[in-house]
């Protein structure tokens, strides 16, 4: 067995070949100065730690984005339900709170087409799709309604468009989709 002169903790101050093999297995390289081995591993170790931290950071930011998207989707569903429920029960001033200022005139024109002519009996939210980094969304809705002139129940599926206003932190309606009901289905 070959013995190498190195400080090791052996009573005679020497390191055996077996001890040297153990150090090599654990990634240390033996040289005459003893400082070269750990230094050679320092850079790969630092790079490895940086890689782990970067992957954890990106996973955390993705989880944060997913949570934010879920909160936005939940608030969107509440806005959709609030607007359409108000419209269904002819609480038009309640529905108006979901309409941006620049669309108020168009909203009241739609109200005039519905008021006293069309009754909504039920609606269901079928699907919501967030778009543009969760600042806009399309909502697919199923409506049942009837006209006062002919009590035949009619159904229609259409899309409402919504936009999230960062300033107000609220979802606002950009297109109600009610034109489908007032033009093609109700005979207007």
C-alpha positions in Angstrom: 0.0 0.0 0.0 1.4 3.4 -1.0 1.4 6.2 1.7 1.3 9.9 0.8 2.5 12.6 3.2 -0.4 14.8 4.0 -2.1 16.1 7.2 -5.0 13.7 7.7 -5.6 12.9 11.3 -3.6 9.7 11.3 -1.2 9.5 14.2 1.8 9.5 12.0 0.4 12.4 9.8 0.2 10.4 6.7 -2.8 9.5 4.4 -3.3 6.1 3.0 -4.2 5.3 -0.6 -7.6 4.1 0.7 -8.2 7.5 2.2 -7.2 9.2 -1.0 -9.6 7.0 -3.0 -12.4 8.0 -0.7 -11.7 11.7 -1.2 -11.6 11.2 -5.0 -14.9 9.4 -4.9 -16.5 12.4 -3.1 -15.2 14.7 -5.8 -12.0 16.1 -4.3 -8.8 16.0 -6.3 -5.6 15.6 -4.4 -2.7 17.8 -5.2 0.3 18.9 -3.2 -1.3 22.1 -1.8 -4.6 20.6 -0.7 -6.4 23.9 -1.8 -6.9 23.0 -5.4 -9.6 20.3 -4.9 -12.3 22.4 -3.2 -11.6 25.3 -5.5 -12.2 23.2 -8.6 -15.6 22.3 -7.2 -16.5 25.8 -6.1 -17.6 27.1 -9.5 -19.7 24.1 -10.5 -21.3 24.1 -7.0 -22.2 27.8 -7.3 -23.6 27.3 -10.8 -25.6 24.3 -9.5 -27.0 26.4 -6.6 -27.8 29.3 -9.0 -29.7 26.9 -11.3 -31.7 25.5 -8.4 -32.6 29.0 -7.2 -33.6 30.2 -10.7 -35.9 27.2 -11.2 -37.5 27.8 -7.8 -38.0 31.4 -8.6 -39.6 30.7 -11.9 -41.9 28.1 -10.4 -42.9 30.5 -7.7 -43.7 33.3 -10.2 -45.7 30.8 -12.3 -47.7 29.8 -9.2 -48.3 33.4 -8.4 -49.5 34.1 -11.9 -51.8 31.1 -11.7 -53.3 32.3 -8.4 -53.8 35.7 -9.8 -55.5 34.3 -13.0 -57.8 32.2 -10.8 -58.8 35.3 -8.7 -59.4 37.3 -11.9 -61.5 34.4 -13.3 -63.5 34.2 -10.1 -64.2 37.9 -10.1 -65.1 37.8 -13.8 -67.7 35.0 -13.1 -69.2 37.1 -10.3 -69.4 40.2 -12.7 -71.0 38.1 -15.4 -73.5 36.7 -13.0 -74.2 40.1 -11.5 -74.7 41.8 -14.8 -76.9 39.1 -16.4 -79.0 38.6 -13.3 -79.7 42.3 -13.0 -80.6 42.4 -16.7 -82.8 39.3 -16.3 -84.8 40.8 -13.5 -85.0 44.2 -15.3 -82.7 45.9 -12.7 -81.1 48.0 -15.4 -79.5 50.4 -13.1 -77.8 47.5 -11.3 -76.6 46.1 -14.6 -75.4 49.5 -15.6 -72.6 49.4 -12.9 -70.8 46.8 -15.1 -70.9 49.0 -18.2 -68.0 51.4 -18.9 -68.8 55.1 -19.3 -68.1 55.1 -23.0 -70.7 52.3 -23.6 -73.6 53.7 -21.5 -75.5 55.1 -24.5 -75.3 51.8 -26.3 -76.4 49.9 -23.1 -79.5 52.1 -22.7 -80.4 51.6 -26.3 -80.3 47.8 -25.7 -82.4 48.3 -22.6 -85.0 50.1 -24.7 -85.2 47.1 -27.1 -85.7 44.7 -24.3 -88.0 46.7 -21.9 -91.6 45.5 -22.2 -90.8 43.3 -25.2 -88.5 40.4 -24.1 -88.3 38.4 -20.9 -85.3 36.4 -20.0 -86.3 33.3 -18.1 -82.9 31.7 -17.5 -79.2 31.9 -18.4 -76.2 29.8 -17.9 -72.5 30.6 -18.1 -71.0 27.9 -20.3 -67.4 28.9 -20.6 -64.9 31.7 -19.8 -61.7 32.3 -21.7 -59.2 34.8 -20.3 -57.2 36.6 -23.0 -54.5 39.2 -23.4 -52.6 38.4 -20.2 -56.0 38.2 -18.3 -57.0 41.8 -19.2 -59.9 40.7 -21.4 -62.2 37.7 -21.6 -64.9 36.1 -23.7 -67.8 34.5 -21.9 -70.1 32.0 -23.7 -73.6 32.2 -22.3 -76.8 30.2 -22.9 -80.1 32.2 -22.6 -83.7 31.2 -22.6 -86.2 34.0 -23.3 -89.6 34.8 -24.7 -91.3 37.7 -26.4 -94.4 39.2 -24.8 -96.1 39.1 -28.3 -95.7 35.3 -28.6 -95.1 33.2 -25.5 -92.8 30.7 -27.3 -89.6 29.9 -25.3 -86.5 30.5 -27.4 -82.9 29.7 -26.7 -79.7 31.2 -27.9 -76.0 30.8 -27.2 -73.7 33.9 -27.7 -70.5 35.5 -26.5 -70.1 38.4 -24.2 -66.9 40.4 -24.2 -65.4 41.7 -20.9 -62.4 43.9 -20.1 -60.5 44.2 -16.8 -59.7 47.8 -15.9 -56.5 47.9 -13.9 -57.4 51.4 -12.7 -60.7 50.4 -11.1 -59.7 46.7 -10.5 -63.1 45.7 -11.9 -64.4 43.8 -14.9 -66.5 45.9 -17.3 -68.7 44.8 -20.2 -67.4 45.7 -23.6 -70.0 43.8 -25.7 -73.2 42.3 -24.2 -73.9 40.1 -27.2 -77.7 40.9 -26.7 -77.8 42.0 -30.4 -78.2 38.3 -31.2 -81.5 38.2 -29.2 -82.9 41.6 -30.4 -82.1 41.2 -34.1 -82.2 37.6 -35.3 -84.2 35.7 -32.7 -86.9 38.2 -31.5 -87.8 39.5 -34.9 -86.6 43.1 -34.4 
